[in-house]
Amino acid sequence: KESGNGETPLFHACRSGNENIIKYLIEHGADINKESGNGETPLSYVCKTGNEDLVKYLVEHGADINKESGNDESPLF
């Protein structure tokens, strides 16, 4: 279920860097390229944490590295 700003549980797990929950949600069909209300994606949240292993995991599971946020930045910027 989405929060008021369009974030799903995957966004919250990515923001906190909770690897086990991120993997569980993706394995159970969470939309890895969904945008929040401000145009952010789960990948952009993980990039902000600096966790390279999680960035790699998301990309390997289909995260779009070219998807720009609401302020025209790529997640890897």
N, CA, C and O atoms as a Tripos MOL2 file, in Angstrom:
@<TRIPOS>MOLECULE
protein
  308   307    77     0     0
PROTEIN
NO_CHARGES

@<TRIPOS>ATOM
      1 N           0.8370   -1.1830    0.0000 N.3       1 LYS1
      2 CA          0.0000    0.0000    0.0000 C.3       1 LYS1
      3 C           0.8820    1.2460    0.0000 C.2       1 LYS1
      4 O           1.9140    1.2910    0.6690 O.2       1 LYS1
      5 N           0.4630    2.2480   -0.7540 N.am      2 GLU2
      6 CA          1.2290    3.4870   -0.8600 C.3       2 GLU2
      7 C           0.9220    4.4410    0.2900 C.2       2 GLU2
      8 O          -0.1850    4.4640    0.8290 O.2       2 GLU2
      9 N           1.9340    5.2240    0.6480 N.am      3 SER3
     10 CA          1.7150    6.2930    1.6160 C.3       3 SER3
     11 C           1.1690    7.5090    0.8720 C.2       3 SER3
     12 O           0.9790    7.4540   -0.3430 O.2       3 SER3
     13 N           0.9190    8.5810    1.5730 N.am      4 GLY4
     14 CA          0.3470    9.7730    0.9710 C.3       4 GLY4
     15 C           1.1950   10.3900   -0.1270 C.2       4 GLY4
     16 O           0.6640   11.0710   -1.0040 O.2       4 GLY4
     17 N           2.5020   10.1650   -0.0960 N.am      5 ASN5
     18 CA          3.3780   10.7410   -1.1190 C.3       5 ASN5
     19 C           3.7590    9.7220   -2.1910 C.2       5 ASN5
     20 O           4.7320    9.9140   -2.9200 O.2       5 ASN5
     21 N           2.9910    8.6440   -2.2810 N.am      6 GLY6
     22 CA          3.2090    7.6630   -3.3360 C.3       6 GLY6
     23 C           4.2880    6.6390   -3.0590 C.2       6 GLY6
     24 O           4.6710    5.8860   -3.9550 O.2       6 GLY6
     25 N           4.7830    6.5960   -1.8370 N.am      7 GLU7
     26 CA          5.8370    5.6420   -1.5030 C.3       7 GLU7
     27 C           5.2380    4.3170   -1.0440 C.2       7 GLU7
     28 O           4.2670    4.2780   -0.2880 O.2       7 GLU7
     29 N           5.8410    3.2430   -1.5200 N.am      8 THR8
     30 CA          5.4480    1.8920   -1.1460 C.3       8 THR8
     31 C           6.3880    1.3830   -0.0520 C.2       8 THR8
     32 O           7.3700    2.0520    0.2700 O.2       8 THR8
     33 N           6.1080    0.2190    0.5210 N.am      9 PRO9
     34 CA          7.0340   -0.3420    1.5060 C.3       9 PRO9
     35 C           8.4670   -0.4770    0.9590 C.2       9 PRO9
     36 O           9.4310   -0.3690    1.7170 O.2       9 PRO9
     37 N           8.6030   -0.7130   -0.3510 N.am     10 LEU10
     38 CA          9.9480   -0.8240   -0.9240 C.3      10 LEU10
     39 C          10.7170    0.4840   -0.7610 C.2      10 LEU10
     40 O          11.9150    0.4560   -0.4780 O.2      10 LEU10
     41 N          10.0630    1.6150   -0.9300 N.am     11 PHE11
     42 CA         10.7320    2.9070   -0.7380 C.3      11 PHE11
     43 C          11.2490    3.0370    0.6890 C.2      11 PHE11
     44 O          12.3840    3.4600    0.9080 O.2      11 PHE11
     45 N          10.4250    2.6750    1.6450 N.am     12 HIS12
     46 CA         10.8220    2.8010    3.0480 C.3      12 HIS12
     47 C          11.9900    1.8710    3.3730 C.2      12 HIS12
     48 O          12.9030    2.2480    4.1080 O.2      12 HIS12
     49 N          11.9580    0.6610    2.8260 N.am     13 ALA13
     50 CA         13.0640   -0.2750    3.0450 C.3      13 ALA13
     51 C          14.3410    0.2410    2.3910 C.2      13 ALA13
     52 O          15.4260    0.1040    2.9560 O.2      13 ALA13
     53 N          14.2190    0.8330    1.2060 N.am     14 CYS14
     54 CA         15.3920    1.3640    0.5060 C.3      14 CYS14
     55 C          15.9720    2.5660    1.2410 C.2      14 CYS14
     56 O          17.1910    2.7100    1.3320 O.2      14 CYS14
     57 N          15.1200    3.4130    1.7580 N.am     15 ARG15
     58 CA         15.5930    4.5890    2.4940 C.3      15 ARG15
     59 C          16.3940    4.1730    3.7250 C.2      15 ARG15
     60 O          17.3980    4.8010    4.0640 O.2      15 ARG15
     61 N          15.9460    3.1190    4.3850 N.am     16 SER16
     62 CA         16.6310    2.6730    5.6010 C.3      16 SER16
     63 C          17.7540    1.6810    5.3100 C.2      16 SER16
     64 O          18.5290    1.3370    6.2020 O.2      16 SER16
     65 N          17.8420    1.2190    4.0500 N.am     17 GLY17
     66 CA         18.8980    0.2800    3.6860 C.3      17 GLY17
     67 C          18.6780   -1.1170    4.2240 C.2      17 GLY17
     68 O          19.6400   -1.8600    4.4210 O.2      17 GLY17
     69 N          17.4340   -1.4910    4.4660 N.am     18 ASN18
     70 CA         17.1270   -2.8040    5.0300 C.3      18 ASN18
     71 C          17.1720   -3.8690    3.9320 C.2      18 ASN18
     72 O          16.1800   -4.1310    3.2530 O.2      18 ASN18
     73 N          18.3290   -4.4600    3.7820 N.am     19 GLU19
     74 CA         18.5900   -5.3970    2.6850 C.3      19 GLU19
     75 C          17.6300   -6.5810    2.6570 C.2      19 GLU19
     76 O          17.1370   -6.9460    1.5900 O.2      19 GLU19
     77 N          17.3590   -7.1820    3.8030 N.am     20 ASN20
     78 CA         16.4790   -8.3550    3.8280 C.3      20 ASN20
     79 C          15.0720   -8.0210    3.3520 C.2      20 ASN20
     80 O          14.4760   -8.7790    2.5870 O.2      20 ASN20
     81 N          14.5480   -6.8990    3.7980 N.am     21 ILE21
     82 CA         13.1930   -6.5150    3.3860 C.3      21 ILE21
     83 C          13.1700   -6.1240    1.9150 C.2      21 ILE21
     84 O          12.2260   -6.4640    1.2020 O.2      21 ILE21
     85 N          14.1900   -5.4170    1.4520 N.am     22 ILE22
     86 CA         14.2710   -5.0410    0.0330 C.3      22 ILE22
     87 C          14.2320   -6.2880   -0.8390 C.2      22 ILE22
     88 O          13.4570   -6.3600   -1.7930 O.2      22 ILE22
     89 N          15.0560   -7.2560   -0.5170 N.am     23 LYS23
     90 CA         15.1030   -8.4850   -1.3160 C.3      23 LYS23
     91 C          13.7750   -9.2350   -1.2510 C.2      23 LYS23
     92 O          13.2990   -9.7460   -2.2650 O.2      23 LYS23
     93 N          13.1840   -9.3010   -0.0770 N.am     24 TYR24
     94 CA         11.8910   -9.9780    0.0780 C.3      24 TYR24
     95 C          10.8290   -9.3110   -0.7950 C.2      24 TYR24
     96 O          10.1050   -9.9900   -1.5230 O.2      24 TYR24
     97 N          10.7390   -8.0010   -0.7240 N.am     25 LEU25
     98 CA          9.7180   -7.2770   -1.4840 C.3      25 LEU25
     99 C           9.9090   -7.4450   -2.9880 C.2      25 LEU25
    100 O           8.9380   -7.6370   -3.7190 O.2      25 LEU25
    101 N          11.1440   -7.3750   -3.4480 N.am     26 ILE26
    102 CA         11.4090   -7.5330   -4.8830 C.3      26 ILE26
    103 C          11.0930   -8.9550   -5.3270 C.2      26 ILE26
    104 O          10.4940   -9.1580   -6.3840 O.2      26 ILE26
    105 N          11.4890   -9.9350   -4.5300 N.am     27 GLU27
    106 CA         11.1990  -11.3290   -4.8680 C.3      27 GLU27
    107 C           9.6990  -11.6110   -4.8970 C.2      27 GLU27
    108 O           9.2590  -12.5760   -5.5220 O.2      27 GLU27
    109 N           8.9180  -10.7730   -4.2250 N.am     28 HIS28
    110 CA          7.4700  -10.9600   -4.1830 C.3      28 HIS28
    111 C           6.7240   -9.9330   -5.0360 C.2      28 HIS28
    112 O           5.5430   -9.6680   -4.8140 O.2      28 HIS28
    113 N           7.4270   -9.3610   -6.0120 N.am     29 GLY29
    114 CA          6.7660   -8.5640   -7.0350 C.3      29 GLY29
    115 C           6.6760   -7.0700   -6.8390 C.2      29 GLY29
    116 O           5.9310   -6.4100   -7.5640 O.2      29 GLY29
    117 N           7.4010   -6.5070   -5.8940 N.am     30 ALA30
    118 CA          7.3710   -5.0490   -5.7270 C.3      30 ALA30
    119 C           7.8800   -4.3790   -7.0040 C.2      30 ALA30
    120 O           8.8150   -4.8650   -7.6410 O.2      30 ALA30
    121 N           7.2600   -3.2660   -7.3670 N.am     31 ASP31
    122 CA          7.6370   -2.5240   -8.5750 C.3      31 ASP31
    123 C           8.9270   -1.7650   -8.3190 C.2      31 ASP31
    124 O           8.9430   -0.7660   -7.6000 O.2      31 ASP31
    125 N          10.0040   -2.2510   -8.9140 N.am     32 ILE32
    126 CA         11.3330   -1.7130   -8.6700 C.3      32 ILE32
    127 C          11.5550   -0.3490   -9.3300 C.2      32 ILE32
    128 O          12.4830    0.3720   -8.9650 O.2      32 ILE32
    129 N          10.7080    0.0030  -10.2940 N.am     33 ASN33
    130 CA         10.8620    1.2810  -10.9980 C.3      33 ASN33
    131 C           9.7310    2.2630  -10.7220 C.2      33 ASN33
    132 O           9.5950    3.2670  -11.4220 O.2      33 ASN33
    133 N           8.9250    1.9840   -9.7150 N.am     34 LYS34
    134 CA          7.8310    2.8990   -9.3620 C.3      34 LYS34
    135 C           8.4030    4.2340   -8.9050 C.2      34 LYS34
    136 O           9.4310    4.2880   -8.2300 O.2      34 LYS34
    137 N           7.7250    5.3010   -9.2810 N.am     35 GLU35
    138 CA          8.1330    6.6360   -8.8460 C.3      35 GLU35
    139 C           7.2710    7.0890   -7.6760 C.2      35 GLU35
    140 O           6.0660    6.8390   -7.6370 O.2      35 GLU35
    141 N           7.9070    7.7560   -6.7320 N.am     36 SER36
    142 CA          7.1580    8.3590   -5.6300 C.3      36 SER36
    143 C           6.5280    9.6540   -6.1340 C.2      36 SER36
    144 O           6.6930   10.0170   -7.2980 O.2      36 SER36
    145 N           5.8220   10.3350   -5.2730 N.am     37 GLY37
    146 CA          5.1810   11.5830   -5.6530 C.3      37 GLY37
    147 C           6.1520   12.6580   -6.1050 C.2      37 GLY37
    148 O           5.7730   13.5570   -6.8560 O.2      37 GLY37
    149 N           7.4100   12.5800   -5.6550 N.am     38 ASN38
    150 CA          8.4010   13.5760   -6.0580 C.3      38 ASN38
    151 C           9.3220   13.0650   -7.1700 C.2      38 ASN38
    152 O          10.3470   13.6800   -7.4650 O.2      38 ASN38
    153 N           8.9530   11.9420   -7.7820 N.am     39 GLY39
    154 CA          9.7110   11.4230   -8.9160 C.3      39 GLY39
    155 C          10.9030   10.5580   -8.5600 C.2      39 GLY39
    156 O          11.6530   10.1500   -9.4480 O.2      39 GLY39
    157 N          11.0950   10.2700   -7.2840 N.am     40 GLU40
    158 CA         12.2020    9.4090   -6.8590 C.3      40 GLU40
    159 C          11.8360    7.9510   -7.1060 C.2      40 GLU40
    160 O          10.6580    7.6070   -7.2060 O.2      40 GLU40
    161 N          12.8530    7.0940   -7.2040 N.am     41 THR41
    162 CA         12.6560    5.6590   -7.3650 C.3      41 THR41
    163 C          13.3610    4.9340   -6.2160 C.2      41 THR41
    164 O          14.1820    5.5320   -5.5190 O.2      41 THR41
    165 N          13.0490    3.6580   -6.0140 N.am     42 PRO42
    166 CA         13.7830    2.9120   -4.9930 C.3      42 PRO42
    167 C          15.3030    2.9770   -5.2130 C.2      42 PRO42
    168 O          16.0660    3.0680   -4.2510 O.2      42 PRO42
    169 N          15.7370    2.9320   -6.4740 N.am     43 LEU43
    170 CA         17.1740    3.0040   -6.7510 C.3      43 LEU43
    171 C          17.7560    4.3320   -6.2850 C.2      43 LEU43
    172 O          18.8530    4.3550   -5.7250 O.2      43 LEU43
    173 N          17.0610    5.4180   -6.4980 N.am     44 SER44
    174 CA         17.6020    6.7110   -6.0700 C.3      44 SER44
    175 C          17.7320    6.7630   -4.5460 C.2      44 SER44
    176 O          18.6700    7.3690   -4.0280 O.2      44 SER44
    177 N          16.8040    6.1360   -3.8280 N.am     45 TYR45
    178 CA         16.8980    6.1010   -2.3710 C.3      45 TYR45
    179 C          18.1070    5.2810   -1.9250 C.2      45 TYR45
    180 O          18.8420    5.6870   -1.0250 O.2      45 TYR45
    181 N          18.3090    4.1220   -2.5610 N.am     46 VAL46
    182 CA         19.4470    3.2790   -2.1900 C.3      46 VAL46
    183 C          20.7630    3.9710   -2.5270 C.2      46 VAL46
    184 O          21.7270    3.8670   -1.7680 O.2      46 VAL46
    185 N          20.8150    4.6720   -3.6510 N.am     47 CYS47
    186 CA         22.0390    5.3980   -4.0120 C.3      47 CYS47
    187 C          22.4000    6.4190   -2.9400 C.2      47 CYS47
    188 O          23.5790    6.6300   -2.6540 O.2      47 CYS47
    189 N          21.4080    7.0420   -2.3560 N.am     48 LYS48
    190 CA         21.6580    8.0380   -1.3080 C.3      48 LYS48
    191 C          22.2390    7.4030   -0.0500 C.2      48 LYS48
    192 O          22.9270    8.0780    0.7150 O.2      48 LYS48
    193 N          21.9730    6.1140    0.1780 N.am     49 THR49
    194 CA         22.5290    5.4510    1.3620 C.3      49 THR49
    195 C          23.9950    5.0930    1.1590 C.2      49 THR49
    196 O          24.7260    4.8730    2.1250 O.2      49 THR49
    197 N          24.4280    5.0330   -0.1150 N.am     50 GLY50
    198 CA         25.8120    4.6810   -0.4050 C.3      50 GLY50
    199 C          26.0980    3.1920   -0.3490 C.2      50 GLY50
    200 O          27.2610    2.7900   -0.3770 O.2      50 GLY50
    201 N          25.0720    2.3730   -0.2690 N.am     51 ASN51
    202 CA         25.2540    0.9230   -0.1780 C.3      51 ASN51
    203 C          25.4210    0.3450   -1.5900 C.2      51 ASN51
    204 O          24.4370    0.0610   -2.2730 O.2      51 ASN51
    205 N          26.6550    0.1780   -2.0080 N.am     52 GLU52
    206 CA         26.9450   -0.2800   -3.3670 C.3      52 GLU52
    207 C          26.3920   -1.6720   -3.6520 C.2      52 GLU52
    208 O          25.9770   -1.9510   -4.7760 O.2      52 GLU52
    209 N          26.3800   -2.5440   -2.6550 N.am     53 ASP53
    210 CA         25.8470   -3.8950   -2.8600 C.3      53 ASP53
    211 C          24.3540   -3.8500   -3.1770 C.2      53 ASP53
    212 O          23.8750   -4.5870   -4.0380 O.2      53 ASP53
    213 N          23.6220   -2.9830   -2.4790 N.am     54 LEU54
    214 CA         22.1900   -2.8610   -2.7540 C.3      54 LEU54
    215 C          21.9330   -2.1920   -4.1000 C.2      54 LEU54
    216 O          20.9920   -2.5600   -4.8050 O.2      54 LEU54
    217 N          22.7590   -1.2150   -4.4620 N.am     55 VAL55
    218 CA         22.6300   -0.5910   -5.7870 C.3      55 VAL55
    219 C          22.7940   -1.6650   -6.8530 C.2      55 VAL55
    220 O          21.9930   -1.7540   -7.7830 O.2      55 VAL55
    221 N          23.8290   -2.4750   -6.7140 N.am     56 LYS56
    222 CA         24.0810   -3.5520   -7.6740 C.3      56 LYS56
    223 C          22.9060   -4.5270   -7.7100 C.2      56 LYS56
    224 O          22.4810   -4.9450   -8.7880 O.2      56 LYS56
    225 N          22.3850   -4.8870   -6.5530 N.am     57 TYR57
    226 CA         21.2510   -5.8150   -6.4810 C.3      57 TYR57
    227 C          20.0490   -5.2520   -7.2340 C.2      57 TYR57
    228 O          19.4320   -5.9600   -8.0310 O.2      57 TYR57
    229 N          19.7120   -3.9940   -6.9930 N.am     58 LEU58
    230 CA         18.5580   -3.3930   -7.6610 C.3      58 LEU58
    231 C          18.7530   -3.3410   -9.1720 C.2      58 LEU58
    232 O          17.8320   -3.6450   -9.9300 O.2      58 LEU58
    233 N          19.9390   -2.9600   -9.6060 N.am     59 VAL59
    234 CA         20.2100   -2.8930  -11.0480 C.3      59 VAL59
    235 C          20.1190   -4.2850  -11.6650 C.2      59 VAL59
    236 O          19.5480   -4.4480  -12.7440 O.2      59 VAL59
    237 N          20.6700   -5.2790  -10.9980 N.am     60 GLU60
    238 CA         20.6040   -6.6540  -11.5010 C.3      60 GLU60
    239 C          19.1700   -7.1760  -11.5670 C.2      60 GLU60
    240 O          18.8830   -8.1130  -12.3130 O.2      60 GLU60
    241 N          18.2810   -6.5800  -10.7970 N.am     61 HIS61
    242 CA         16.8850   -7.0170  -10.7790 C.3      61 HIS61
    243 C          15.9650   -6.0650  -11.5380 C.2      61 HIS61
    244 O          14.7490   -6.0790  -11.3480 O.2      61 HIS61
    245 N          16.5550   -5.2410  -12.3960 N.am     62 GLY62
    246 CA         15.7510   -4.4560  -13.3230 C.3      62 GLY62
    247 C          15.5700   -2.9850  -13.0340 C.2      62 GLY62
    248 O          14.8190   -2.3170  -13.7450 O.2      62 GLY62
    249 N          16.2260   -2.4530  -12.0210 N.am     63 ALA63
    250 CA         16.0950   -1.0180  -11.7560 C.3      63 ALA63
    251 C          16.6790   -0.2320  -12.9270 C.2      63 ALA63
    252 O          17.7620   -0.5460  -13.4190 O.2      63 ALA63
    253 N          15.9570    0.7820  -13.3620 N.am     64 ASP64
    254 CA         16.3490    1.6030  -14.5060 C.3      64 ASP64
    255 C          17.3180    2.6940  -14.0530 C.2      64 ASP64
    256 O          16.9210    3.6380  -13.3710 O.2      64 ASP64
    257 N          18.5920    2.5600  -14.4360 N.am     65 ILE65
    258 CA         19.5950    3.5430  -14.0170 C.3      65 ILE65
    259 C          19.4590    4.8640  -14.7610 C.2      65 ILE65
    260 O          20.0810    5.8550  -14.3760 O.2      65 ILE65
    261 N          18.6610    4.8940  -15.8110 N.am     66 ASN66
    262 CA         18.4930    6.1210  -16.5920 C.3      66 ASN66
    263 C          17.2300    6.8910  -16.2360 C.2      66 ASN66
    264 O          16.9860    7.9630  -16.7900 O.2      66 ASN66
    265 N          16.4330    6.3700  -15.3310 N.am     67 LYS67
    266 CA         15.1780    7.0260  -14.9610 C.3      67 LYS67
    267 C          15.4890    8.2440  -14.0950 C.2      67 LYS67
    268 O          16.0680    8.1170  -13.0160 O.2      67 LYS67
    269 N          15.1050    9.4120  -14.5730 N.am     68 GLU68
    270 CA         15.4140   10.6450  -13.8640 C.3      68 GLU68
    271 C          14.3540   10.9590  -12.8140 C.2      68 GLU68
    272 O          13.1800   10.6230  -12.9710 O.2      68 GLU68
    273 N          14.7890   11.6010  -11.7540 N.am     69 SER69
    274 CA         13.8650   12.0100  -10.6970 C.3      69 SER69
    275 C          13.1130   13.2610  -11.1310 C.2      69 SER69
    276 O          13.3160   13.7650  -12.2360 O.2      69 SER69
    277 N          12.2570   13.7510  -10.2670 N.am     70 GLY70
    278 CA         11.4740   14.9380  -10.5710 C.3      70 GLY70
    279 C          12.3160   16.1720  -10.8370 C.2      70 GLY70
    280 O          11.8530   17.1050  -11.4920 O.2      70 GLY70
    281 N          13.5570   16.1920  -10.3370 N.am     71 ASN71
    282 CA         14.4350   17.3320  -10.5980 C.3      71 ASN71
    283 C          15.5000   16.9860  -11.6340 C.2      71 ASN71
    284 O          16.6010   17.5370  -11.6190 O.2      71 ASN71
    285 N          15.1570   16.0690  -12.5310 N.am     72 ASP72
    286 CA         15.9820   15.7060  -13.6930 C.3      72 ASP72
    287 C          17.3730   15.1820  -13.3490 C.2      72 ASP72
    288 O          18.3310   15.4460  -14.0760 O.2      72 ASP72
    289 N          17.4910   14.4490  -12.2560 N.am     73 GLU73
    290 CA         18.7550   13.8120  -11.8940 C.3      73 GLU73
    291 C          18.6180   12.3080  -12.0410 C.2      73 GLU73
    292 O          17.5820   11.7360  -11.7030 O.2      73 GLU73
    293 N          19.6740   11.6640  -12.5490 N.am     74 SER74
    294 CA         19.6570   10.2060  -12.6000 C.3      74 SER74
    295 C          19.9880    9.6930  -11.2020 C.2      74 SER74
    296 O          20.6130   10.4100  -10.4210 O.2      74 SER74
    297 N          19.5850    8.4750  -10.8730 N.am     75 PRO75
    298 CA         19.8540    7.9550   -9.5300 C.3      75 PRO75
    299 C          21.3430    7.8720   -9.2080 C.2      75 PRO75
    300 O          21.7330    7.9680   -8.0450 O.2      75 PRO75
    301 N          22.1690    7.6950  -10.2260 N.am     76 LEU76
    302 CA         23.5960    7.5160   -9.9900 C.3      76 LEU76
    303 C          24.3510    8.8320   -9.9530 C.2      76 LEU76
    304 O          25.5750    8.8340   -9.8160 O.2      76 LEU76
    305 N          23.6450    9.9590  -10.0720 N.am     77 PHE77
    306 CA         24.2750   11.2770  -10.1080 C.3      77 PHE77
    307 C          24.9180   11.6170   -8.8040 C.2      77 PHE77
    308 O          25.4960   12.6940   -8.6630 O.2      77 PHE77
@<TRIPOS>BOND
     1     1     2 1
     2     2     3 1
     3     3     4 2
     4     3     5 am
     5     5     6 1
     6     6     7 1
     7     7     8 2
     8     7     9 am
     9     9    10 1
    10    10    11 1
    11    11    12 2
    12    11    13 am
    13    13    14 1
    14    14    15 1
    15    15    16 2
    16    15    17 am
    17    17    18 1
    18    18    19 1
    19    19    20 2
    20    19    21 am
    21    21    22 1
    22    22    23 1
    23    23    24 2
    24    23    25 am
    25    25    26 1
    26    26    27 1
    27    27    28 2
    28    27    29 am
    29    29    30 1
    30    30    31 1
    31    31    32 2
    32    31    33 am
    33    33    34 1
    34    34    35 1
    35    35    36 2
    36    35    37 am
    37    37    38 1
    38    38    39 1
    39    39    40 2
    40    39    41 am
    41    41    42 1
    42    42    43 1
    43    43    44 2
    44    43    45 am
    45    45    46 1
    46    46    47 1
    47    47    48 2
    48    47    49 am
    49    49    50 1
    50    50    51 1
    51    51    52 2
    52    51    53 am
    53    53    54 1
    54    54    55 1
    55    55    56 2
    56    55    57 am
    57    57    58 1
    58    58    59 1
    59    59    60 2
    60    59    61 am
    61    61    62 1
    62    62    63 1
    63    63    64 2
    64    63    65 am
    65    65    66 1
    66    66    67 1
    67    67    68 2
    68    67    69 am
    69    69    70 1
    70    70    71 1
    71    71    72 2
    72    71    73 am
    73    73    74 1
    74    74    75 1
    75    75    76 2
    76    75    77 am
    77    77    78 1
    78    78    79 1
    79    79    80 2
    80    79    81 am
    81    81    82 1
    82    82    83 1
    83    83    84 2
    84    83    85 am
    85    85    86 1
    86    86    87 1
    87    87    88 2
    88    87    89 am
    89    89    90 1
    90    90    91 1
    91    91    92 2
    92    91    93 am
    93    93    94 1
    94    94    95 1
    95    95    96 2
    96    95    97 am
    97    97    98 1
    98    98    99 1
    99    99   100 2
   100    99   101 am
   101   101   102 1
   102   102   103 1
   103   103   104 2
   104   103   105 am
   105   105   106 1
   106   106   107 1
   107   107   108 2
   108   107   109 am
   109   109   110 1
   110   110   111 1
   111   111   112 2
   112   111   113 am
   113   113   114 1
   114   114   115 1
   115   115   116 2
   116   115   117 am
   117   117   118 1
   118   118   119 1
   119   119   120 2
   120   119   121 am
   121   121   122 1
   122   122   123 1
   123   123   124 2
   124   123   125 am
   125   125   126 1
   126   126   127 1
   127   127   128 2
   128   127   129 am
   129   129   130 1
   130   130   131 1
   131   131   132 2
   132   131   133 am
   133   133   134 1
   134   134   135 1
   135   135   136 2
   136   135   137 am
   137   137   138 1
   138   138   139 1
   139   139   140 2
   140   139   141 am
   141   141   142 1
   142   142   143 1
   143   143   144 2
   144   143   145 am
   145   145   146 1
   146   146   147 1
   147   147   148 2
   148   147   149 am
   149   149   150 1
   150   150   151 1
   151   151   152 2
   152   151   153 am
   153   153   154 1
   154   154   155 1
   155   155   156 2
   156   155   157 am
   157   157   158 1
   158   158   159 1
   159   159   160 2
   160   159   161 am
   161   161   162 1
   162   162   163 1
   163   163   164 2
   164   163   165 am
   165   165   166 1
   166   166   167 1
   167   167   168 2
   168   167   169 am
   169   169   170 1
   170   170   171 1
   171   171   172 2
   172   171   173 am
   173   173   174 1
   174   174   175 1
   175   175   176 2
   176   175   177 am
   177   177   178 1
   178   178   179 1
   179   179   180 2
   180   179   181 am
   181   181   182 1
   182   182   183 1
   183   183   184 2
   184   183   185 am
   185   185   186 1
   186   186   187 1
   187   187   188 2
   188   187   189 am
   189   189   190 1
   190   190   191 1
   191   191   192 2
   192   191   193 am
   193   193   194 1
   194   194   195 1
   195   195   196 2
   196   195   197 am
   197   197   198 1
   198   198   199 1
   199   199   200 2
   200   199   201 am
   201   201   202 1
   202   202   203 1
   203   203   204 2
   204   203   205 am
   205   205   206 1
   206   206   207 1
   207   207   208 2
   208   207   209 am
   209   209   210 1
   210   210   211 1
   211   211   212 2
   212   211   213 am
   213   213   214 1
   214   214   215 1
   215   215   216 2
   216   215   217 am
   217   217   218 1
   218   218   219 1
   219   219   220 2
   220   219   221 am
   221   221   222 1
   222   222   223 1
   223   223   224 2
   224   223   225 am
   225   225   226 1
   226   226   227 1
   227   227   228 2
   228   227   229 am
   229   229   230 1
   230   230   231 1
   231   231   232 2
   232   231   233 am
   233   233   234 1
   234   234   235 1
   235   235   236 2
   236   235   237 am
   237   237   238 1
   238   238   239 1
   239   239   240 2
   240   239   241 am
   241   241   242 1
   242   242   243 1
   243   243   244 2
   244   243   245 am
   245   245   246 1
   246   246   247 1
   247   247   248 2
   248   247   249 am
   249   249   250 1
   250   250   251 1
   251   251   252 2
   252   251   253 am
   253   253   254 1
   254   254   255 1
   255   255   256 2
   256   255   257 am
   257   257   258 1
   258   258   259 1
   259   259   260 2
   260   259   261 am
   261   261   262 1
   262   262   263 1
   263   263   264 2
   264   263   265 am
   265   265   266 1
   266   266   267 1
   267   267   268 2
   268   267   269 am
   269   269   270 1
   270   270   271 1
   271   271   272 2
   272   271   273 am
   273   273   274 1
   274   274   275 1
   275   275   276 2
   276   275   277 am
   277   277   278 1
   278   278   279 1
   279   279   280 2
   280   279   281 am
   281   281   282 1
   282   282   283 1
   283   283   284 2
   284   283   285 am
   285   285   286 1
   286   286   287 1
   287   287   288 2
   288   287   289 am
   289   289   290 1
   290   290   291 1
   291   291   292 2
   292   291   293 am
   293   293   294 1
   294   294   295 1
   295   295   296 2
   296   295   297 am
   297   297   298 1
   298   298   299 1
   299   299   300 2
   300   299   301 am
   301   301   302 1
   302   302   303 1
   303   303   304 2
   304   303   305 am
   305   305   306 1
   306   306   307 1
   307   307   308 2
@<TRIPOS>SUBSTRUCTURE
     1 LYS1         2 RESIDUE 1 A LYS
     2 GLU2         6 RESIDUE 1 A GLU
     3 SER3        10 RESIDUE 1 A SER
     4 GLY4        14 RESIDUE 1 A GLY
     5 ASN5        18 RESIDUE 1 A ASN
     6 GLY6        22 RESIDUE 1 A GLY
     7 GLU7        26 RESIDUE 1 A GLU
     8 THR8        30 RESIDUE 1 A THR
     9 PRO9        34 RESIDUE 1 A PRO
    10 LEU10       38 RESIDUE 1 A LEU
    11 PHE11       42 RESIDUE 1 A PHE
    12 HIS12       46 RESIDUE 1 A HIS
    13 ALA13       50 RESIDUE 1 A ALA
    14 CYS14       54 RESIDUE 1 A CYS
    15 ARG15       58 RESIDUE 1 A ARG
    16 SER16       62 RESIDUE 1 A SER
    17 GLY17       66 RESIDUE 1 A GLY
    18 ASN18       70 RESIDUE 1 A ASN
    19 GLU19       74 RESIDUE 1 A GLU
    20 ASN20       78 RESIDUE 1 A ASN
    21 ILE21       82 RESIDUE 1 A ILE
    22 ILE22       86 RESIDUE 1 A ILE
    23 LYS23       90 RESIDUE 1 A LYS
    24 TYR24       94 RESIDUE 1 A TYR
    25 LEU25       98 RESIDUE 1 A LEU
    26 ILE26      102 RESIDUE 1 A ILE
    27 GLU27      106 RESIDUE 1 A GLU
    28 HIS28      110 RESIDUE 1 A HIS
    29 GLY29      114 RESIDUE 1 A GLY
    30 ALA30      118 RESIDUE 1 A ALA
    31 ASP31      122 RESIDUE 1 A ASP
    32 ILE32      126 RESIDUE 1 A ILE
    33 ASN33      130 RESIDUE 1 A ASN
    34 LYS34      134 RESIDUE 1 A LYS
    35 GLU35      138 RESIDUE 1 A GLU
    36 SER36      142 RESIDUE 1 A SER
    37 GLY37      146 RESIDUE 1 A GLY
    38 ASN38      150 RESIDUE 1 A ASN
    39 GLY39      154 RESIDUE 1 A GLY
    40 GLU40      158 RESIDUE 1 A GLU
    41 THR41      162 RESIDUE 1 A THR
    42 PRO42      166 RESIDUE 1 A PRO
    43 LEU43      170 RESIDUE 1 A LEU
    44 SER44      174 RESIDUE 1 A SER
    45 TYR45      178 RESIDUE 1 A TYR
    46 VAL46      182 RESIDUE 1 A VAL
    47 CYS47      186 RESIDUE 1 A CYS
    48 LYS48      190 RESIDUE 1 A LYS
    49 THR49      194 RESIDUE 1 A THR
    50 GLY50      198 RESIDUE 1 A GLY
    51 ASN51      202 RESIDUE 1 A ASN
    52 GLU52      206 RESIDUE 1 A GLU
    53 ASP53      210 RESIDUE 1 A ASP
    54 LEU54      214 RESIDUE 1 A LEU
    55 VAL55      218 RESIDUE 1 A VAL
    56 LYS56      222 RESIDUE 1 A LYS
    57 TYR57      226 RESIDUE 1 A TYR
    58 LEU58      230 RESIDUE 1 A LEU
    59 VAL59      234 RESIDUE 1 A VAL
    60 GLU60      238 RESIDUE 1 A GLU
    61 HIS61      242 RESIDUE 1 A HIS
    62 GLY62      246 RESIDUE 1 A GLY
    63 ALA63      250 RESIDUE 1 A ALA
    64 ASP64      254 RESIDUE 1 A ASP
    65 ILE65      258 RESIDUE 1 A ILE
    66 ASN66      262 RESIDUE 1 A ASN
    67 LYS67      266 RESIDUE 1 A LYS
    68 GLU68      270 RESIDUE 1 A GLU
    69 SER69      274 RESIDUE 1 A SER
    70 GLY70      278 RESIDUE 1 A GLY
    71 ASN71      282 RESIDUE 1 A ASN
    72 ASP72      286 RESIDUE 1 A ASP
    73 GLU73      290 RESIDUE 1 A GLU
    74 SER74      294 RESIDUE 1 A SER
    75 PRO75      298 RESIDUE 1 A PRO
    76 LEU76      302 RESIDUE 1 A LEU
    77 PHE77      306 RESIDUE 1 A PHE
